Amino acid sequence: MAYDALIFDLGGVIVPHDNAVLRDRLASRCSAPHAADWLIDAEGDERIGTGELTIPELHRRLVEEIGYGGDWATFANDWCSHLKLDHAMLDLVERLAAANRVMLFSNTNQAHWDSQVAASDGRLARLEAYLSHEIGAVKPHVAAFELVARLAAVEPGRCLFIDDRLDNVEAAREAGFHAELFVGQAALEARLRAAAVEWPQPIPMESA
């Protein structure tokens, strides 16, 4: 079918990440013996995603509660240490955007978003984005998907949502979206071709 919009998650789709790397980096600078457990609990704090708990405030809490020893600049670097932009996926998303309405819907925070906008030389910022810390709602809450549909003025049943987490995919479906689990770029491209989604193909490099 023809979709009115293609909606992509950011982390785990365009920006692979390893949260264990982040926890280990932060814990290595903390003096409290329970730092690892504290960080695991904090990882599930939805207030980070909604923007209610800002990243400078999180840094302050780490310093005060588990003895994090780094200043703000050190923390800002540590906080983004587990993120790595997938340039091939970003290329694909941009090609799709040349022929389709393409959107991002991501659970993220200002520091992570800014770091990846910089890593992409500003390319991510040119995409239509619905970011949890800006809209005040996070996946996998069904209400978050309903909010994005209202903000974007789209009919969920005419949109395809792609995410690497099954709970987010299931919530999107509950909100009425078509949704698919991301398992890699090749599988995604095959799924899009099967749905007759069109996009410009890359120009082959000429051999020397």
C-alpha positions as CSV (number, residue, x, y, z in Angstrom):
1,M,0.0,0.0,0.0
2,A,1.0,3.6,-0.3
3,Y,1.8,5.2,3.0
4,D,1.3,8.8,3.9
5,A,4.3,8.8,6.1
6,L,7.2,6.6,7.1
7,I,8.1,7.0,10.8
8,F,11.5,5.8,12.1
9,D,12.8,5.3,15.6
10,L,16.3,6.9,16.1
11,G,18.1,4.8,18.7
12,G,18.7,1.2,17.5
13,V,17.7,2.1,14.0
14,I,19.6,5.1,12.7
15,V,21.8,5.4,15.8
16,P,22.9,2.0,17.2
17,H,23.7,2.1,20.9
18,D,24.8,-0.2,23.8
19,N,23.5,0.9,27.1
20,A,25.9,-1.4,29.0
21,V,28.8,0.7,27.6
22,L,27.1,3.8,29.0
23,R,26.5,2.3,32.4
24,D,30.1,0.9,32.6
25,R,31.6,4.3,31.6
26,L,29.5,6.2,34.2
27,A,30.0,3.6,37.0
28,S,33.8,3.7,36.4
29,R,33.8,7.3,37.7
30,C,31.6,6.7,40.7
31,S,32.7,6.0,44.2
32,A,29.5,4.5,45.6
33,P,29.5,0.7,45.7
34,H,25.9,0.5,44.5
35,A,26.6,2.8,41.5
36,A,25.8,0.1,38.9
37,D,22.4,-0.7,40.4
38,W,21.6,3.0,40.7
39,L,22.4,3.5,37.1
40,I,20.2,0.5,36.0
41,D,17.3,2.0,37.9
42,A,17.9,5.4,36.4
43,E,17.9,4.0,32.9
44,G,14.2,3.3,33.3
45,D,13.3,6.7,34.6
46,E,10.8,8.1,32.0
47,R,11.4,11.6,33.3
48,I,14.7,11.7,31.3
49,G,12.8,10.9,28.1
50,T,10.1,13.4,28.7
51,G,12.5,16.1,29.6
52,E,11.2,16.5,33.2
53,L,14.6,15.4,34.5
54,T,17.1,17.5,32.5
55,I,20.6,16.1,31.8
56,P,22.4,18.7,33.9
57,E,20.1,17.8,36.8
58,L,20.9,14.1,36.2
59,H,24.6,15.0,36.3
60,R,24.1,16.8,39.6
61,R,22.3,13.7,41.1
62,L,25.1,11.4,40.0
63,V,27.6,13.6,41.7
64,E,25.6,13.9,44.9
65,E,24.1,10.4,45.2
66,I,26.7,8.0,43.8
67,G,29.9,10.0,43.8
68,Y,30.4,10.6,40.1
69,G,33.7,12.3,39.8
70,G,33.5,14.0,36.4
71,D,32.7,17.6,35.7
72,W,30.0,18.6,33.2
73,A,32.2,18.3,30.1
74,T,33.4,14.9,31.2
75,F,29.8,13.8,31.9
76,A,28.5,15.1,28.6
77,N,31.1,13.0,26.8
78,D,30.4,9.9,28.9
79,W,26.6,10.4,28.4
80,C,27.0,10.0,24.7
81,S,29.8,7.4,24.6
82,H,27.5,4.5,23.7
83,L,26.0,6.2,20.5
84,K,27.3,5.6,17.0
85,L,25.5,7.0,14.0
86,D,24.8,4.5,11.2
87,H,25.6,6.6,8.1
88,A,24.2,4.0,5.7
89,M,20.8,4.0,7.5
90,L,20.8,7.8,7.5
91,D,21.5,7.8,3.8
92,L,18.6,5.4,3.2
93,V,16.2,7.6,5.3
94,E,17.3,10.7,3.4
95,R,16.7,8.9,0.1
96,L,13.2,7.8,1.3
97,A,12.5,11.4,2.3
98,A,13.2,12.6,-1.2
99,A,10.0,10.7,-2.4
100,N,8.0,10.2,0.8
101,R,7.0,12.0,4.0
102,V,9.6,10.8,6.5
103,M,9.4,11.4,10.3
104,L,11.4,10.5,13.4
105,F,9.7,9.5,16.6
106,S,12.4,8.9,19.3
107,N,12.7,8.5,23.0
108,T,15.7,10.7,23.5
109,N,17.0,13.7,25.5
110,Q,18.5,17.0,24.4
111,A,22.1,15.9,25.0
112,H,21.8,12.7,22.9
113,W,19.9,14.5,20.2
114,D,22.4,17.3,20.0
115,S,25.3,14.9,19.9
116,Q,23.9,13.0,16.9
117,V,22.9,16.1,15.0
118,A,26.5,17.1,15.3
119,A,27.7,13.6,14.3
120,S,25.5,13.8,11.2
121,D,26.8,17.3,10.3
122,G,23.3,18.6,10.8
123,R,21.5,16.1,8.5
124,L,19.3,14.7,11.3
125,A,18.0,18.2,12.1
126,R,16.6,18.5,8.6
127,L,14.2,15.6,9.2
128,E,10.8,16.1,10.6
129,A,11.3,14.9,14.2
130,Y,9.0,14.2,17.2
131,L,11.3,13.9,20.1
132,S,10.1,12.6,23.5
133,H,11.8,15.4,25.5
134,E,10.1,18.0,23.3
135,I,6.6,16.5,23.2
136,G,6.7,15.3,26.8
137,A,5.6,11.7,26.0
138,V,7.6,8.5,25.6
139,K,7.2,5.1,23.9
140,P,5.8,2.5,24.5
141,H,2.8,4.4,25.9
142,V,0.0,4.3,23.3
143,A,-0.9,7.9,24.2
144,A,2.6,8.9,22.9
145,F,1.8,7.5,19.5
146,E,-1.6,9.1,19.5
147,L,0.0,12.5,20.4
148,V,2.5,12.2,17.5
149,A,-0.4,11.4,15.1
150,R,-2.2,14.6,16.3
151,L,0.9,16.7,16.1
152,A,1.8,15.5,12.7
153,A,-1.8,15.5,11.4
154,V,-1.6,12.0,10.1
155,E,-3.9,9.0,10.0
156,P,-2.1,6.2,11.9
157,G,-3.6,3.6,9.6
158,R,-1.9,5.2,6.6
159,C,1.6,5.3,8.3
160,L,4.4,2.8,8.7
161,F,6.4,2.9,12.0
162,I,9.8,1.2,12.3
163,D,11.4,0.5,15.7
164,D,13.9,-2.0,17.1
165,R,11.9,-2.7,20.2
166,L,8.9,-5.0,20.1
167,D,7.1,-3.2,22.9
168,N,7.2,0.0,20.9
169,V,6.0,-1.8,17.7
170,E,3.1,-3.4,19.6
171,A,2.1,0.0,21.1
172,A,2.2,1.6,17.7
173,R,-0.1,-1.1,16.3
174,E,-2.4,-0.6,19.3
175,A,-2.6,3.1,18.3
176,G,-3.6,2.1,14.8
177,F,-0.2,2.4,13.0
178,H,1.2,-0.2,10.7
179,A,4.5,-1.1,12.5
180,E,7.4,-3.4,11.8
181,L,10.3,-4.5,14.0
182,F,13.7,-3.3,12.7
183,V,16.1,-6.2,12.3
184,G,18.6,-4.6,9.9
185,Q,18.8,-2.4,6.8
186,A,18.5,-5.2,4.2
187,A,15.3,-6.6,5.7
188,L,13.9,-3.1,6.0
189,E,14.6,-2.4,2.3
190,A,13.0,-5.7,1.3
191,R,9.9,-4.8,3.4
192,L,9.6,-1.4,1.8
193,R,10.0,-2.8,-1.7
194,A,7.3,-5.3,-0.9
195,A,5.0,-2.4,0.0
196,A,5.9,-0.6,-3.2
197,V,7.5,2.3,-1.4
198,E,9.6,4.3,-3.8
199,W,12.9,6.1,-3.2
200,P,15.9,7.2,-5.3
201,Q,18.7,4.6,-5.4
202,P,22.3,5.7,-4.8
203,I,24.3,6.5,-7.9
204,P,26.9,3.8,-8.5
205,M,30.5,4.9,-8.2
206,E,32.4,4.9,-11.5
207,S,35.3,2.5,-11.6
208,A,38.7,4.1,-12.1
